[in-house]
């Protein structure tokens, strides 16, 4: 029965005639859910820490799904009356993480449980004042290269900005202007 489930490679040598069967691993299918969880940033980095009985015994409950785990720990405390300490431990969280998840859920509902992107959320050196300066300089002399703009910004604002960052910011602004122009033309 077990042999019927295994794949084999048969190696034949010429002399002496030996047949050696070597078991192969089963071809694995890509785990689509795992790929989706990673892509959307909702993969639980510590699924092994989830010791709750439902997550260990029922296929529906997936300890790799961070949003599902967070929701279930909140539900256990709120609807089933489990203590925060016990529920947090069973789901692999600290008490602080529980309270953060609860605040996020109360503020944003289920979408609030989706982890936020880490790090800066936009160009933090290109403030409105810096961009106004760049656009004014560009309007006065359109052919000034971004490397020169970066040097001028550094001299005036004492902040180093990569020339490519300036190019991308100017391109975004231009794209916004074009979209705004098209939408105004469409309303006319």
C-alpha positions as CSV (number, residue, x, y, z in Angstrom):
1,X,0.0,0.0,0.0
2,X,2.7,2.5,0.9
3,X,4.8,1.5,-2.1
4,X,1.8,2.4,-4.3
5,X,2.0,5.9,-3.0
6,X,5.7,6.5,-3.7
7,X,7.4,7.5,-6.9
8,X,10.6,5.7,-7.8
9,X,13.6,6.2,-10.0
10,X,15.0,2.9,-11.3
11,X,18.7,2.9,-11.8
12,X,20.1,0.0,-13.9
13,X,23.8,-0.7,-14.2
14,X,25.3,-3.0,-16.8
15,X,27.5,-5.3,-14.8
16,X,26.7,-6.9,-12.4
17,X,23.0,-6.3,-13.2
18,X,21.7,-4.3,-10.3
19,X,18.3,-2.7,-10.1
20,X,18.1,0.0,-7.4
21,X,14.9,1.7,-6.6
22,X,15.3,5.2,-5.1
23,X,12.1,6.9,-3.7
24,X,11.5,10.4,-5.1
25,X,9.6,13.1,-3.4
26,X,6.1,13.7,-4.6
27,X,5.8,16.5,-7.0
28,X,4.5,19.4,-4.9
29,X,1.9,21.8,-6.0
30,X,2.4,25.5,-5.3
31,X,0.4,26.6,-2.3
32,X,-1.8,29.4,-3.8
33,X,-3.1,30.6,-0.4
34,X,0.4,30.8,1.0
35,X,1.5,32.9,-2.0
36,X,-1.5,35.2,-1.6
37,X,-0.9,35.7,2.1
38,X,2.7,36.6,1.5
39,X,1.8,38.9,-1.4
40,X,-0.8,40.8,0.6
41,X,1.4,41.0,3.8
42,X,-1.0,38.9,5.8
43,X,1.2,35.9,6.3
44,X,1.6,35.1,10.0
45,X,5.4,34.9,10.6
46,X,4.9,32.5,13.6
47,X,2.1,30.1,12.8
48,X,3.7,27.5,15.1
49,X,2.9,29.8,18.0
50,X,-0.9,29.4,17.5
51,X,-1.8,26.5,19.8
52,X,-5.6,27.0,19.9
53,X,-7.5,23.8,19.5
54,X,-9.6,24.9,16.5
55,X,-6.5,25.9,14.5
56,X,-4.9,22.6,15.2
57,X,-7.9,20.4,14.4
58,X,-10.0,22.1,11.8
59,X,-9.0,22.7,8.2
60,X,-11.0,26.0,8.0
61,X,-8.8,27.7,10.6
62,X,-5.4,28.5,9.1
63,X,-2.6,29.6,11.6
64,X,-0.7,31.1,8.6
65,X,-3.5,33.7,8.0
66,X,-2.7,36.6,10.3
67,X,-6.0,38.4,9.8
68,X,-8.0,35.2,10.7
69,X,-5.8,34.6,13.8
70,X,-6.2,38.2,15.0
71,X,-10.0,38.1,14.4
72,X,-10.4,34.8,16.2
73,X,-8.5,36.0,19.3
74,X,-10.6,39.1,19.5
75,X,-13.8,37.0,19.1
76,X,-12.7,34.6,21.9
77,X,-12.3,37.4,24.4
78,X,-15.4,39.4,23.4
79,X,-17.9,36.7,22.7
80,X,-16.7,33.7,24.7
81,X,-15.3,35.7,27.7
82,X,-11.8,34.2,27.6
83,X,-9.3,36.3,29.5
84,X,-7.0,38.4,27.4
85,X,-3.9,36.7,28.8
86,X,-5.2,33.1,28.0
87,X,-6.5,34.0,24.6
88,X,-3.4,35.9,23.6
89,X,-1.1,33.1,24.6
90,X,-3.3,30.5,22.7
91,X,-3.0,32.6,19.5
92,X,0.7,33.4,19.8
93,X,0.3,37.1,20.8
94,X,1.4,39.2,23.6
95,X,-1.2,41.1,25.6
96,X,0.1,44.3,24.0
97,X,-0.4,42.8,20.5
98,X,-4.0,41.9,21.5
99,X,-4.8,45.4,22.6
100,X,-3.3,46.8,19.4
101,X,-5.3,44.4,17.3
102,X,-8.5,45.3,19.2
103,X,-7.9,49.1,18.7
104,X,-7.2,48.5,15.0
105,X,-10.4,46.4,14.7
106,X,-12.5,49.0,16.5
107,X,-11.1,51.8,14.3
108,X,-11.1,50.0,10.9
109,X,-13.2,46.8,11.2
110,X,-11.8,43.7,9.6
111,X,-9.6,45.8,7.2
112,X,-8.0,47.3,10.3
113,X,-6.5,43.9,11.1
114,X,-4.5,43.9,7.8
115,X,-0.9,44.8,8.7
116,X,0.2,48.3,7.5
117,X,3.2,48.7,5.3
118,X,6.3,49.4,7.3
119,X,8.6,52.3,6.7
120,X,8.0,55.7,5.1
121,X,4.8,56.1,3.1
122,X,6.0,58.5,0.6
123,X,8.9,60.8,-0.1
124,X,9.7,62.3,3.3
125,X,12.5,64.6,2.1
126,X,10.5,66.1,-0.7
127,X,8.3,68.4,1.4
128,X,5.9,70.8,-0.2
129,X,8.4,73.6,0.2
130,X,11.2,71.6,-1.5
131,X,8.9,70.6,-4.4
132,X,7.8,74.2,-4.8
133,X,11.5,75.2,-5.1
134,X,12.2,72.4,-7.6
135,X,9.2,73.3,-9.7
136,X,10.1,77.0,-9.6
137,X,13.7,76.3,-10.6
138,X,12.5,74.0,-13.4
139,X,10.0,76.6,-14.7
140,X,12.8,79.2,-14.9
141,X,15.1,76.8,-16.7
142,X,13.4,73.6,-18.0
143,X,16.6,72.0,-19.2
144,X,18.3,71.9,-15.7
145,X,19.2,68.2,-15.1
146,X,18.0,66.5,-12.0
147,X,21.5,66.1,-10.7
148,X,21.8,69.9,-10.7
149,X,18.4,70.2,-9.0
150,X,19.6,67.8,-6.3
151,X,22.7,70.0,-5.7
152,X,20.6,73.1,-5.5
153,X,18.2,71.5,-3.0
154,X,21.1,70.3,-0.9
155,X,22.6,73.8,-0.9
156,X,19.3,75.5,0.0
157,X,17.6,73.1,2.3
158,X,20.6,71.1,3.7
159,X,19.0,67.8,2.7
160,X,20.4,65.2,0.3
161,X,18.0,63.9,-2.4
162,X,18.9,61.5,-5.1
163,X,18.4,63.0,-8.6
164,X,16.2,60.0,-9.6
165,X,13.8,60.9,-6.7
166,X,13.4,64.4,-8.1
167,X,12.8,63.0,-11.6
168,X,10.1,60.6,-10.3
169,X,8.4,63.4,-8.2
170,X,8.3,65.7,-11.2
171,X,6.9,62.9,-13.4
172,X,4.1,62.2,-10.8
173,X,3.2,65.9,-10.7
174,X,3.1,66.1,-14.5
175,X,0.9,63.0,-14.7
176,X,-1.5,64.5,-12.1
177,X,-1.7,67.7,-14.2
178,X,-2.5,65.7,-17.3
179,X,-5.2,63.7,-15.6
180,X,-6.7,66.9,-14.2
181,X,-6.7,68.5,-17.6
182,X,-8.4,65.6,-19.2
183,X,-11.1,65.4,-16.5
184,X,-11.8,69.2,-16.9
185,X,-12.0,68.8,-20.7
186,X,-14.4,65.8,-20.2
187,X,-16.7,67.9,-18.1
188,X,-16.8,70.8,-20.6
